[in-house]
Amino acid sequence: MKITMLGSLGHINQIVIPQLIAAGHTVTVITSSPKRVAAIEALGATAAVGTMADGQFLTQQFQNQDVVYLMISGPAFNTTDMIAGAKAQGEIFYQAIQTAQVKNVVDLSSIGADAGPEAGALYAYHFIEDQLKQLTDVNLAFVRPVGFYSNLYSHLSNIKAHHRLATPNDPNLLAAYVAPADIAAVILPLLTQTPAGVSVHYAISDMFTLNEFVTTLQQTPALADLKIDLISDAQYAAALATNKLPQTVIDNFVQMVRFERDPEKVYRDLKQHHPTYGHVKLADFARAYVQAILGDADDAKANTIVS
């Protein structure tokens, strides 16, 4: 099969690409960085340098492909208005796929894509999915990961410096997390055999509270005094503002935090799809987190546009 993938050599692609190559597929990887070309080619894939904002470039890369893998990164959201950026990117995807006459698409979406404006930042994914659903005679597989484990790395510097974890939500709030390996396990079979029609596939590894996360970390003697600080929405917004983010982006993420306070609403659609849980559990991630606290890990960082 001929497969074109967005996402360069991100955490998920680093797992998926070698497996596709090993299975004999022809893979083209789109990257915005010429510095990644050699590493992509070393895996046996073809590198195409360009951006997802360039519709003509995408159309060229999607020509004659059996399946296309889509995802959006921080810059695609438009740092001044992420919702408007998502709408514009959805239109670019739609036009490129339609013009190139792609028949199979796997799109990395997100938990909350089924919700409305109350989902805040997650609402951006709604527009990508909605635009793609306007395509006809195309098999669309939407992969909706829950919260990335790596998002917890946003607390890393504060834990290292002060042994404190600050959160605007109840530490006893149950939340779902997923590791790249478990997302990759969902994506891989969809690329090689995309289901007919429109389908939704959730990726989830484990569910736990921040209290459970901290309790697990406290089992390491050096972190026995780790505490949780409950902060207000205003304090959370002020913390985001230190990264010089536009107010619209800050507002979107504060609204997302409020949305997450209602797990029944957030996870209703996920539960209806009866997802299979992946293999990376809280204990597994906690071991990596402790290593990041006590040592140095270059990849131990959150991968959101507010980080």
NURO-926799 format. One record per residue (C-alpha): residue number from 1; x, y negated, z. Coordinates in nm, 2 decimals, padded with zeros to 4 digits. Last residue first. Example, Ala and Ser with C-alpha at 12.3 -4.5 7.8 and 13.67 -1.06 7.14 Angstrom:
@k = 2&X = 01.37&Y = 00.11&Z = 00.71
@k = 1&X = 01.23&Y = 00.45&Z = 00.78
This chain:
@k = 307&X = 00.34&Y = -02.44&Z = 02.74
@k = 306&X = 00.03&Y = -02.62&Z = 02.60
@k = 305&X = 00.06&Y = -02.47&Z = 02.26
@k = 304&X = 00.05&Y = -02.12&Z = 02.40
@k = 303&X = 00.33&Y = -01.86&Z = 02.39
@k = 302&X = 00.41&Y = -01.83&Z = 02.76
@k = 301&X = 00.77&Y = -01.75&Z = 02.83
@k = 300&X = 00.99&Y = -01.46&Z = 02.93
@k = 299&X = 01.15&Y = -01.40&Z = 02.59
@k = 298&X = 01.49&Y = -01.54&Z = 02.69
@k = 297&X = 01.50&Y = -01.34&Z = 03.01
@k = 296&X = 01.72&Y = -01.46&Z = 03.29
@k = 295&X = 01.74&Y = -01.29&Z = 03.63
@k = 294&X = 01.54&Y = -01.27&Z = 03.95
@k = 293&X = 01.22&Y = -01.42&Z = 03.82
@k = 292&X = 01.24&Y = -01.26&Z = 03.47
@k = 291&X = 01.33&Y = -00.92&Z = 03.63
@k = 290&X = 01.02&Y = -00.96&Z = 03.86
@k = 289&X = 00.81&Y = -01.03&Z = 03.56
@k = 288&X = 00.93&Y = -00.72&Z = 03.37
@k = 287&X = 00.84&Y = -00.50&Z = 03.68
@k = 286&X = 00.50&Y = -00.68&Z = 03.71
@k = 285&X = 00.42&Y = -00.60&Z = 03.34
@k = 284&X = 00.45&Y = -00.23&Z = 03.40
@k = 283&X = 00.26&Y = -00.24&Z = 03.73
@k = 282&X = -00.02&Y = -00.44&Z = 03.57
@k = 281&X = -00.06&Y = -00.18&Z = 03.30
@k = 280&X = 00.08&Y = -00.14&Z = 02.95
@k = 279&X = -00.09&Y = 00.17&Z = 02.80
@k = 278&X = -00.39&Y = 00.03&Z = 02.61
@k = 277&X = -00.76&Y = 00.04&Z = 02.71
@k = 276&X = -01.01&Y = 00.17&Z = 02.46
@k = 275&X = -01.27&Y = -00.09&Z = 02.39
@k = 274&X = -01.64&Y = -00.03&Z = 02.47
@k = 273&X = -01.77&Y = -00.28&Z = 02.21
@k = 272&X = -02.05&Y = -00.40&Z = 02.44
@k = 271&X = -01.79&Y = -00.46&Z = 02.71
@k = 270&X = -01.59&Y = -00.70&Z = 02.49
@k = 269&X = -01.91&Y = -00.89&Z = 02.40
@k = 268&X = -01.99&Y = -00.95&Z = 02.77
@k = 267&X = -01.63&Y = -01.03&Z = 02.87
@k = 266&X = -01.64&Y = -01.41&Z = 02.88
@k = 265&X = -02.01&Y = -01.43&Z = 02.99
@k = 264&X = -01.98&Y = -01.18&Z = 03.27
@k = 263&X = -01.64&Y = -01.32&Z = 03.36
@k = 262&X = -01.78&Y = -01.67&Z = 03.44
@k = 261&X = -01.49&Y = -01.87&Z = 03.57
@k = 260&X = -01.32&Y = -01.82&Z = 03.23
@k = 259&X = -01.54&Y = -02.09&Z = 03.08
@k = 258&X = -01.41&Y = -02.35&Z = 03.33
@k = 257&X = -01.05&Y = -02.26&Z = 03.23
@k = 256&X = -01.15&Y = -02.30&Z = 02.86
@k = 255&X = -01.29&Y = -02.65&Z = 02.94
@k = 254&X = -00.96&Y = -02.75&Z = 03.09
@k = 253&X = -00.79&Y = -02.62&Z = 02.78
@k = 252&X = -01.01&Y = -02.82&Z = 02.54
@k = 251&X = -00.98&Y = -03.13&Z = 02.75
@k = 250&X = -00.60&Y = -03.11&Z = 02.75
@k = 249&X = -00.61&Y = -03.07&Z = 02.37
@k = 248&X = -00.83&Y = -03.38&Z = 02.33
@k = 247&X = -00.61&Y = -03.57&Z = 02.57
@k = 246&X = -00.31&Y = -03.53&Z = 02.34
@k = 245&X = -00.02&Y = -03.33&Z = 02.50
@k = 244&X = 00.28&Y = -03.50&Z = 02.65
@k = 243&X = 00.40&Y = -03.18&Z = 02.83
@k = 242&X = 00.34&Y = -03.37&Z = 03.16
@k = 241&X = -00.02&Y = -03.40&Z = 03.06
@k = 240&X = -00.08&Y = -03.03&Z = 03.11
@k = 239&X = 00.01&Y = -03.07&Z = 03.48
@k = 238&X = -00.23&Y = -03.37&Z = 03.50
@k = 237&X = -00.51&Y = -03.15&Z = 03.35
@k = 236&X = -00.45&Y = -02.88&Z = 03.61
@k = 235&X = -00.45&Y = -03.14&Z = 03.89
@k = 234&X = -00.79&Y = -03.28&Z = 03.75
@k = 233&X = -00.93&Y = -02.92&Z = 03.73
@k = 232&X = -00.84&Y = -02.88&Z = 04.10
@k = 231&X = -00.56&Y = -02.67&Z = 04.25
@k = 230&X = -00.56&Y = -02.34&Z = 04.44
@k = 229&X = -00.21&Y = -02.26&Z = 04.56
@k = 228&X = -00.11&Y = -01.89&Z = 04.56
@k = 227&X = 00.18&Y = -01.77&Z = 04.78
@k = 226&X = 00.50&Y = -01.57&Z = 04.73
@k = 225&X = 00.67&Y = -01.50&Z = 05.07
@k = 224&X = 00.75&Y = -01.14&Z = 04.99
@k = 223&X = 00.92&Y = -01.24&Z = 04.67
@k = 222&X = 01.28&Y = -01.15&Z = 04.75
@k = 221&X = 01.15&Y = -00.83&Z = 04.91
@k = 220&X = 00.98&Y = -00.71&Z = 04.59
@k = 219&X = 00.64&Y = -00.58&Z = 04.70
@k = 218&X = 00.53&Y = -00.94&Z = 04.68
@k = 217&X = 00.51&Y = -00.91&Z = 04.30
@k = 216&X = 00.23&Y = -00.66&Z = 04.33
@k = 215&X = 00.04&Y = -00.88&Z = 04.58
@k = 214&X = 00.08&Y = -01.17&Z = 04.34
@k = 213&X = -00.08&Y = -00.98&Z = 04.06
@k = 212&X = -00.35&Y = -00.85&Z = 04.28
@k = 211&X = -00.43&Y = -01.20&Z = 04.40
@k = 210&X = -00.42&Y = -01.32&Z = 04.04
@k = 209&X = -00.70&Y = -01.07&Z = 03.97
@k = 208&X = -00.68&Y = -00.75&Z = 03.76
@k = 207&X = -00.79&Y = -00.60&Z = 03.43
@k = 206&X = -00.57&Y = -00.39&Z = 03.20
@k = 205&X = -00.44&Y = -00.34&Z = 02.85
@k = 204&X = -00.70&Y = -00.49&Z = 02.62
@k = 203&X = -00.73&Y = -00.52&Z = 02.24
@k = 202&X = -01.08&Y = -00.57&Z = 02.10
@k = 201&X = -01.19&Y = -00.47&Z = 01.75
@k = 200&X = -01.47&Y = -00.64&Z = 01.56
@k = 199&X = -01.59&Y = -00.52&Z = 01.22
@k = 198&X = -01.72&Y = -00.68&Z = 00.90
@k = 197&X = -01.78&Y = -00.45&Z = 00.60
@k = 196&X = -01.59&Y = -00.13&Z = 00.54
@k = 195&X = -01.32&Y = -00.04&Z = 00.79
@k = 194&X = -00.96&Y = -00.14&Z = 00.69
@k = 193&X = -00.74&Y = 00.17&Z = 00.65
@k = 192&X = -00.37&Y = 00.10&Z = 00.65
@k = 191&X = -00.41&Y = -00.25&Z = 00.81
@k = 190&X = -00.67&Y = -00.14&Z = 01.06
@k = 189&X = -00.46&Y = 00.15&Z = 01.17
@k = 188&X = -00.18&Y = -00.09&Z = 01.27
@k = 187&X = -00.38&Y = -00.36&Z = 01.43
@k = 186&X = -00.51&Y = -00.17&Z = 01.74
@k = 185&X = -00.17&Y = -00.03&Z = 01.83
@k = 184&X = -00.01&Y = -00.37&Z = 01.77
@k = 183&X = -00.24&Y = -00.52&Z = 02.03
@k = 182&X = -00.13&Y = -00.26&Z = 02.28
@k = 181&X = 00.24&Y = -00.32&Z = 02.21
@k = 180&X = 00.18&Y = -00.70&Z = 02.23
@k = 179&X = 00.05&Y = -00.66&Z = 02.59
@k = 178&X = -00.30&Y = -00.73&Z = 02.70
@k = 177&X = -00.48&Y = -00.90&Z = 02.99
@k = 176&X = -00.83&Y = -00.91&Z = 03.13
@k = 175&X = -00.94&Y = -01.12&Z = 03.43
@k = 174&X = -01.11&Y = -01.06&Z = 03.76
@k = 173&X = -01.15&Y = -01.38&Z = 03.97
@k = 172&X = -01.01&Y = -01.32&Z = 04.32
@k = 171&X = -00.75&Y = -01.60&Z = 04.27
@k = 170&X = -01.05&Y = -01.84&Z = 04.22
@k = 169&X = -00.95&Y = -02.07&Z = 03.93
@k = 168&X = -00.74&Y = -02.39&Z = 03.91
@k = 167&X = -00.42&Y = -02.20&Z = 03.96
@k = 166&X = -00.08&Y = -02.27&Z = 04.12
@k = 165&X = 00.17&Y = -01.99&Z = 04.19
@k = 164&X = 00.42&Y = -02.07&Z = 04.46
@k = 163&X = 00.76&Y = -01.92&Z = 04.54
@k = 162&X = 00.90&Y = -02.28&Z = 04.51
@k = 161&X = 01.17&Y = -02.28&Z = 04.24
@k = 160&X = 01.13&Y = -01.94&Z = 04.08
@k = 159&X = 00.76&Y = -01.93&Z = 04.13
@k = 158&X = 00.72&Y = -02.28&Z = 03.98
@k = 157&X = 00.94&Y = -02.19&Z = 03.68
@k = 156&X = 00.75&Y = -01.86&Z = 03.61
@k = 155&X = 00.39&Y = -01.99&Z = 03.63
@k = 154&X = 00.36&Y = -02.03&Z = 03.25
@k = 153&X = 00.49&Y = -01.67&Z = 03.24
@k = 152&X = 00.14&Y = -01.56&Z = 03.31
@k = 151&X = 00.05&Y = -01.64&Z = 02.95
@k = 150&X = 00.28&Y = -01.35&Z = 02.86
@k = 149&X = 00.03&Y = -01.10&Z = 02.97
@k = 148&X = -00.19&Y = -01.22&Z = 02.68
@k = 147&X = -00.55&Y = -01.29&Z = 02.76
@k = 146&X = -00.79&Y = -01.07&Z = 02.57
@k = 145&X = -00.71&Y = -00.97&Z = 02.21
@k = 144&X = -00.98&Y = -01.00&Z = 01.95
@k = 143&X = -00.89&Y = -00.82&Z = 01.62
@k = 142&X = -01.13&Y = -00.91&Z = 01.34
@k = 141&X = -01.15&Y = -00.66&Z = 01.06
@k = 140&X = -01.30&Y = -00.80&Z = 00.74
@k = 139&X = -01.37&Y = -00.59&Z = 00.43
@k = 138&X = -01.43&Y = -00.83&Z = 00.14
@k = 137&X = -01.72&Y = -00.82&Z = -00.11
@k = 136&X = -01.83&Y = -01.17&Z = -00.01
@k = 135&X = -01.64&Y = -01.42&Z = 00.19
@k = 134&X = -01.85&Y = -01.65&Z = 00.42
@k = 133&X = -01.74&Y = -01.43&Z = 00.72
@k = 132&X = -01.39&Y = -01.58&Z = 00.68
@k = 131&X = -01.52&Y = -01.93&Z = 00.77
@k = 130&X = -01.70&Y = -01.80&Z = 01.08
@k = 129&X = -01.40&Y = -01.61&Z = 01.20
@k = 128&X = -01.17&Y = -01.91&Z = 01.17
@k = 127&X = -01.44&Y = -02.14&Z = 01.32
@k = 126&X = -01.49&Y = -01.91&Z = 01.62
@k = 125&X = -01.12&Y = -01.90&Z = 01.68
@k = 124&X = -01.11&Y = -02.27&Z = 01.77
@k = 123&X = -01.38&Y = -02.20&Z = 02.04
@k = 122&X = -01.10&Y = -02.04&Z = 02.24
@k = 121&X = -00.97&Y = -02.39&Z = 02.33
@k = 120&X = -01.30&Y = -02.47&Z = 02.51
@k = 119&X = -01.53&Y = -02.17&Z = 02.54
@k = 118&X = -01.83&Y = -02.39&Z = 02.62
@k = 117&X = -01.82&Y = -02.50&Z = 02.26
@k = 116&X = -01.98&Y = -02.16&Z = 02.15
@k = 115&X = -01.89&Y = -01.80&Z = 02.21
@k = 114&X = -01.81&Y = -01.51&Z = 01.97
@k = 113&X = -01.45&Y = -01.62&Z = 01.94
@k = 112&X = -01.42&Y = -01.59&Z = 02.32
@k = 111&X = -01.16&Y = -01.31&Z = 02.31
@k = 110&X = -00.93&Y = -01.39&Z = 02.02
@k = 109&X = -00.86&Y = -01.36&Z = 01.65
@k = 108&X = -00.59&Y = -01.17&Z = 01.47
@k = 107&X = -00.75&Y = -01.13&Z = 01.12
@k = 106&X = -00.73&Y = -00.81&Z = 00.92
@k = 105&X = -00.84&Y = -00.86&Z = 00.56
@k = 104&X = -00.92&Y = -00.62&Z = 00.28
@k = 103&X = -01.04&Y = -00.70&Z = -00.07
@k = 102&X = -00.81&Y = -00.99&Z = -00.17
@k = 101&X = -00.94&Y = -01.17&Z = -00.48
@k = 100&X = -00.64&Y = -01.41&Z = -00.49
@k = 99&X = -00.89&Y = -01.70&Z = -00.52
@k = 98&X = -01.12&Y = -01.58&Z = -00.25
@k = 97&X = -00.83&Y = -01.50&Z = -00.01
@k = 96&X = -00.66&Y = -01.84&Z = -00.07
@k = 95&X = -00.99&Y = -02.03&Z = -00.04
@k = 94&X = -01.10&Y = -01.87&Z = 00.28
@k = 93&X = -00.76&Y = -01.89&Z = 00.45
@k = 92&X = -00.74&Y = -02.26&Z = 00.37
@k = 91&X = -01.10&Y = -02.32&Z = 00.49
@k = 90&X = -01.02&Y = -02.14&Z = 00.82
@k = 89&X = -00.71&Y = -02.36&Z = 00.85
@k = 88&X = -00.91&Y = -02.68&Z = 00.82
@k = 87&X = -01.16&Y = -02.56&Z = 01.08
@k = 86&X = -00.88&Y = -02.46&Z = 01.32
@k = 85&X = -00.71&Y = -02.80&Z = 01.28
@k = 84&X = -01.04&Y = -02.97&Z = 01.36
@k = 83&X = -01.07&Y = -02.76&Z = 01.68
@k = 82&X = -00.71&Y = -02.83&Z = 01.77
@k = 81&X = -00.74&Y = -03.20&Z = 01.75
@k = 80&X = -00.41&Y = -03.40&Z = 01.80
@k = 79&X = -00.18&Y = -03.10&Z = 01.79
@k = 78&X = -00.32&Y = -02.96&Z = 01.47
@k = 77&X = -00.43&Y = -02.60&Z = 01.53
@k = 76&X = -00.20&Y = -02.47&Z = 01.26
@k = 75&X = 00.10&Y = -02.59&Z = 01.46
@k = 74&X = 00.02&Y = -02.36&Z = 01.75
@k = 73&X = 00.00&Y = -02.04&Z = 01.55
@k = 72&X = -00.28&Y = -01.87&Z = 01.35
@k = 71&X = -00.31&Y = -01.51&Z = 01.24
@k = 70&X = -00.39&Y = -01.33&Z = 00.92
@k = 69&X = -00.30&Y = -00.99&Z = 00.78
@k = 68&X = -00.37&Y = -00.93&Z = 00.41
@k = 67&X = -00.45&Y = -00.59&Z = 00.26
@k = 66&X = -00.41&Y = -00.43&Z = -00.08
@k = 65&X = -00.21&Y = -00.72&Z = -00.22
@k = 64&X = -00.23&Y = -00.82&Z = -00.59
@k = 63&X = -00.21&Y = -01.19&Z = -00.52
@k = 62&X = -00.19&Y = -01.28&Z = -00.15
@k = 61&X = 00.15&Y = -01.44&Z = -00.17
@k = 60&X = 00.05&Y = -01.67&Z = -00.45
@k = 59&X = -00.27&Y = -01.77&Z = -00.27
@k = 58&X = -00.08&Y = -01.84&Z = 00.05
@k = 57&X = 00.16&Y = -02.08&Z = -00.14
@k = 56&X = -00.14&Y = -02.26&Z = -00.30
@k = 55&X = -00.31&Y = -02.29&Z = 00.04
@k = 54&X = -00.01&Y = -02.44&Z = 00.22
@k = 53&X = -00.11&Y = -02.47&Z = 00.58
@k = 52&X = 00.00&Y = -02.12&Z = 00.64
@k = 51&X = 00.35&Y = -02.23&Z = 00.58
@k = 50&X = 00.63&Y = -02.11&Z = 00.35
@k = 49&X = 00.92&Y = -01.87&Z = 00.32
@k = 48&X = 00.83&Y = -01.53&Z = 00.18
@k = 47&X = 01.04&Y = -01.25&Z = 00.33
@k = 46&X = 01.03&Y = -00.89&Z = 00.18
@k = 45&X = 01.03&Y = -00.60&Z = 00.42
@k = 44&X = 01.30&Y = -00.34&Z = 00.49
@k = 43&X = 01.36&Y = -00.43&Z = 00.85
@k = 42&X = 01.69&Y = -00.60&Z = 00.76
@k = 41&X = 01.49&Y = -00.81&Z = 00.51
@k = 40&X = 01.29&Y = -00.96&Z = 00.80
@k = 39&X = 01.61&Y = -01.03&Z = 01.00
@k = 38&X = 01.78&Y = -01.20&Z = 00.70
@k = 37&X = 01.47&Y = -01.42&Z = 00.62
@k = 36&X = 01.42&Y = -01.54&Z = 00.98
@k = 35&X = 01.66&Y = -01.84&Z = 00.94
@k = 34&X = 01.45&Y = -01.96&Z = 00.65
@k = 33&X = 01.18&Y = -02.04&Z = 00.91
@k = 32&X = 00.81&Y = -02.08&Z = 00.81
@k = 31&X = 00.77&Y = -01.71&Z = 00.77
@k = 30&X = 00.54&Y = -01.49&Z = 00.56
@k = 29&X = 00.62&Y = -01.12&Z = 00.57
@k = 28&X = 00.58&Y = -00.90&Z = 00.26
@k = 27&X = 00.54&Y = -00.53&Z = 00.32
@k = 26&X = 00.55&Y = -00.24&Z = 00.08
@k = 25&X = 00.42&Y = 00.07&Z = 00.26
@k = 24&X = 00.62&Y = 00.38&Z = 00.30
@k = 23&X = 00.52&Y = 00.49&Z = 00.65
@k = 22&X = 00.86&Y = 00.38&Z = 00.79
@k = 21&X = 00.79&Y = 00.03&Z = 00.64
@k = 20&X = 00.45&Y = 00.01&Z = 00.82
@k = 19&X = 00.60&Y = 00.12&Z = 01.15
@k = 18&X = 00.89&Y = -00.13&Z = 01.12
@k = 17&X = 00.64&Y = -00.41&Z = 01.05
@k = 16&X = 00.40&Y = -00.33&Z = 01.34
@k = 15&X = 00.63&Y = -00.37&Z = 01.64
@k = 14&X = 00.82&Y = -00.68&Z = 01.54
@k = 13&X = 00.49&Y = -00.81&Z = 01.40
@k = 12&X = 00.33&Y = -00.81&Z = 01.75
@k = 11&X = 00.61&Y = -01.00&Z = 01.93
@k = 10&X = 00.65&Y = -01.25&Z = 01.64
@k = 9&X = 00.87&Y = -01.18&Z = 01.35
@k = 8&X = 00.69&Y = -01.39&Z = 01.09
@k = 7&X = 00.32&Y = -01.42&Z = 01.19
@k = 6&X = 00.15&Y = -01.39&Z = 00.85
@k = 5&X = 00.15&Y = -01.05&Z = 00.69
@k = 4&X = 00.12&Y = -00.93&Z = 00.33
@k = 3&X = 00.06&Y = -00.56&Z = 00.26
@k = 2&X = 00.10&Y = -00.36&Z = -00.06
@k = 1&X = 00.00&Y = 00.00&Z = 00.00
